[in-house]
Amino acid sequence: MTKKAVILLSGGLDSTTVLAIAKSQGYDCYTMSFDYGQRSRSELAAAKIVSETHGAVSHKTVQLNLRDLGGSALTDDSIDVPEEVGEGIPVTYVPARNTVFLSLALGWAEIMGARDIFIGANDVDYSGYPDCRPEYLQAFETMANLATKAGIEGDRFRILAPLLKLKKSEIVQEGTRLGVDYGMTVSCYQADDEGKACGVCDSCHYRKLGFKEAGLIDPTRYA
């Protein structure tokens, strides 16, 4: 029997690698992206292309408007995206974003009979977001099995984060092994309408570092 999985897909390097991993493990993949008012719109186009390229059964883009809340450089144009890696949790943190995304993925998963939800969270080379930590993901999985009909009937959900303990270079190497074309992905927090990256935000910093440490050519298109 074929396994179904929901894959949270931003169109960036990490989530695209996760999709490739899930596909290689024999899952029928259902990808979910979010139009949440983010600064970079080109990542949504990248997510659609990535889904088609990697044979997703279905790709869904959910409309949200986190700009109504603001509070992040990604959802409030009055807050500048920092152009260097700083200390602490950066202003690119979007409050409750992964909780909202995972909750909607959980709903879709229950509706269509998937019990595994994949997310590209990383606890090594990342920006320090609190909703990328293993403690958070375990807590959400616990909640998912308390809050759903399937969960309380024993058909349990799993939140899977295969990149959690990998360095960015290891992520790039694994994706390359699985045939990922990273040239189609967009990771930059402020990529232009053509998907060209700024090259200076912390997402660009970690992406550049990953290719450099992996000894691979960086296919990113920079503005």
C-alpha positions as CSV (number, residue, x, y, z in Angstrom):
1,M,0.0,0.0,0.0
2,T,1.4,3.4,-1.0
3,K,2.1,5.8,1.8
4,K,0.8,9.3,1.6
5,A,2.6,12.4,3.1
6,V,2.0,16.1,3.2
7,I,5.2,18.1,2.5
8,L,5.4,21.7,3.7
9,L,7.1,23.3,0.6
10,S,8.3,26.9,0.5
11,G,10.2,26.5,-2.7
12,G,13.5,26.9,-1.0
13,L,16.6,24.6,-0.6
14,D,15.6,22.8,2.5
15,S,12.0,22.0,1.8
16,T,12.8,20.9,-1.8
17,T,15.4,18.5,-0.3
18,V,12.8,17.2,2.1
19,L,10.4,16.6,-0.9
20,A,13.1,14.6,-2.7
21,I,13.8,12.6,0.5
22,A,10.1,11.7,1.0
23,K,9.8,10.8,-2.7
24,S,12.8,8.5,-2.4
25,Q,11.2,6.8,0.6
26,G,8.3,5.7,-1.5
27,Y,5.7,8.3,-0.4
28,D,2.9,9.7,-2.6
29,C,3.7,13.4,-1.9
30,Y,1.1,16.1,-1.5
31,T,2.8,19.5,-1.3
32,M,1.5,22.5,0.6
33,S,2.7,26.1,0.2
34,F,1.4,29.3,1.8
35,D,0.8,32.7,0.3
36,Y,0.9,34.5,3.6
37,G,1.9,37.9,2.5
38,Q,5.6,37.2,2.5
39,R,8.1,39.7,1.1
40,S,9.4,37.4,-1.6
41,R,6.6,36.2,-4.0
42,S,8.9,34.3,-6.4
43,E,9.2,31.5,-3.9
44,L,5.6,30.5,-4.6
45,A,6.3,30.1,-8.3
46,A,9.4,28.1,-7.4
47,A,7.3,25.8,-5.1
48,K,5.0,25.0,-8.0
49,I,7.8,24.2,-10.3
50,V,9.5,22.0,-7.7
51,S,6.3,20.1,-7.0
52,E,5.8,19.4,-10.7
53,T,9.4,18.4,-11.2
54,H,9.5,16.0,-8.3
55,G,6.2,14.3,-9.2
56,A,4.0,15.5,-6.4
57,V,0.5,14.1,-6.6
58,S,-1.1,17.4,-5.8
59,H,0.2,20.9,-4.9
60,K,-1.9,23.2,-2.8
61,T,-1.2,26.9,-2.2
62,V,-3.2,28.2,0.8
63,Q,-4.0,31.8,1.1
64,L,-3.3,33.5,4.4
65,N,-2.6,37.1,5.3
66,L,-0.1,37.4,8.1
67,R,0.5,41.0,7.0
68,D,-2.6,41.7,9.1
69,L,-0.4,40.8,12.1
70,G,3.0,42.1,10.9
71,G,5.7,41.8,13.5
72,S,8.3,40.4,11.1
73,A,10.6,41.7,8.4
74,L,9.0,39.2,6.0
75,T,5.4,40.5,6.6
76,D,6.0,44.2,7.4
77,D,7.7,46.4,4.8
78,S,8.6,48.9,7.5
79,I,11.0,46.4,9.0
80,D,14.2,45.9,7.0
81,V,15.6,42.5,6.3
82,P,19.0,42.4,8.1
83,E,22.0,42.1,5.7
84,E,24.3,40.3,8.1
85,V,24.0,37.4,10.5
86,G,23.4,38.7,14.0
87,E,23.0,37.3,17.5
88,G,19.7,36.1,18.9
89,I,16.4,35.5,17.0
90,P,16.4,37.8,13.9
91,V,13.5,40.1,12.8
92,T,12.8,37.6,10.0
93,Y,11.2,35.4,12.5
94,V,7.4,35.2,11.7
95,P,5.5,34.7,15.0
96,A,3.6,31.4,15.1
97,R,4.3,30.7,11.4
98,N,5.2,27.0,11.6
99,T,2.4,26.4,14.1
100,V,-0.1,27.8,11.6
101,F,1.5,26.0,8.7
102,L,1.7,22.6,10.5
103,S,-1.9,23.0,11.7
104,L,-3.2,23.4,8.2
105,A,-1.1,20.6,6.9
106,L,-2.5,18.4,9.7
107,G,-6.0,19.2,8.6
108,W,-5.3,18.3,5.0
109,A,-3.5,15.2,6.1
110,E,-6.4,13.9,8.2
111,I,-8.9,14.7,5.4
112,M,-7.0,12.7,2.7
113,G,-5.7,9.9,4.9
114,A,-2.0,10.9,5.2
115,R,-0.4,10.3,8.6
116,D,3.1,11.7,7.9
117,I,3.9,15.4,7.6
118,F,7.3,16.5,6.5
119,I,8.9,19.8,7.3
120,G,12.3,21.3,6.4
121,A,13.1,22.4,9.9
122,N,16.8,22.6,10.8
123,D,18.5,22.9,14.2
124,V,22.1,23.4,13.0
125,D,22.7,26.0,10.2
126,Y,19.6,28.1,10.6
127,S,18.5,31.5,11.9
128,G,17.6,30.5,15.4
129,Y,13.8,30.3,15.0
130,P,12.2,28.7,18.1
131,D,9.7,26.8,15.9
132,C,12.5,24.8,14.2
133,R,13.7,23.1,17.4
134,P,13.2,19.4,18.1
135,E,11.3,20.1,21.3
136,Y,8.8,22.2,19.4
137,L,8.3,19.5,16.7
138,Q,7.8,16.8,19.3
139,A,5.3,19.0,21.2
140,F,3.3,19.6,18.0
141,E,3.2,15.9,17.2
142,T,1.9,15.2,20.7
143,M,-0.8,17.9,20.2
144,A,-1.7,16.6,16.7
145,N,-2.5,13.2,18.2
146,L,-4.6,14.8,20.9
147,A,-6.5,17.1,18.7
148,T,-7.6,14.9,15.8
149,K,-10.2,12.2,15.3
150,A,-7.5,10.0,13.7
151,G,-5.1,10.5,16.6
152,I,-7.5,9.6,19.4
153,E,-8.6,6.6,17.5
154,G,-5.0,5.3,17.4
155,D,-4.2,6.2,13.7
156,R,-1.3,8.4,14.8
157,F,0.4,11.3,13.0
158,R,4.1,11.8,12.7
159,I,5.9,15.1,12.2
160,L,9.1,14.3,10.3
161,A,12.0,16.6,10.0
162,P,14.8,14.7,8.2
163,L,17.1,17.7,8.0
164,L,16.9,18.6,11.6
165,K,20.5,17.6,12.6
166,L,22.2,18.2,9.2
167,K,24.6,21.0,8.3
168,K,23.6,23.0,5.3
169,S,26.5,21.4,3.3
170,E,25.1,17.9,4.2
171,I,21.7,18.9,3.1
172,V,23.0,20.1,-0.3
173,Q,25.0,16.9,-0.7
174,E,22.0,14.7,0.0
175,G,19.7,16.7,-2.3
176,T,22.4,16.6,-5.1
177,R,22.6,12.8,-4.6
178,L,18.8,12.6,-5.1
179,G,19.0,14.7,-8.2
180,V,17.7,18.0,-6.9
181,D,18.3,21.0,-9.3
182,Y,18.8,23.7,-6.7
183,G,18.8,26.3,-9.5
184,M,15.0,26.1,-9.5
185,T,14.7,26.9,-5.8
186,V,14.4,30.3,-4.1
187,S,15.6,30.7,-0.5
188,C,16.3,34.5,-0.3
189,Y,14.1,36.5,2.1
190,Q,13.9,39.3,-0.4
191,A,14.3,37.7,-3.8
192,D,13.1,39.8,-6.7
193,D,10.1,38.9,-9.0
194,E,12.4,36.8,-11.2
195,G,13.7,34.8,-8.2
196,K,17.1,36.4,-8.1
197,A,18.6,36.4,-4.6
198,C,20.0,39.4,-2.7
199,G,23.0,37.5,-1.6
200,V,23.3,39.3,1.8
201,C,20.4,38.1,4.0
202,D,21.0,35.4,6.5
203,S,19.1,32.8,4.4
204,C,21.5,33.6,1.5
205,H,24.4,33.4,3.9
206,Y,23.6,29.9,5.0
207,R,22.8,28.8,1.5
208,K,26.1,30.1,0.1
209,L,28.0,28.5,3.0
210,G,26.3,25.1,2.3
211,F,27.5,25.0,-1.3
212,K,31.0,26.2,-0.4
213,E,31.5,23.6,2.3
214,A,30.0,20.9,0.2
215,G,32.5,21.7,-2.6
216,L,29.7,22.2,-5.1
217,I,28.9,25.0,-7.6
218,D,26.2,27.3,-6.3
219,P,23.5,27.6,-9.0
220,T,21.7,30.4,-7.2
221,R,20.9,33.4,-9.4
222,Y,21.9,36.6,-7.6
223,A,20.6,40.1,-8.4
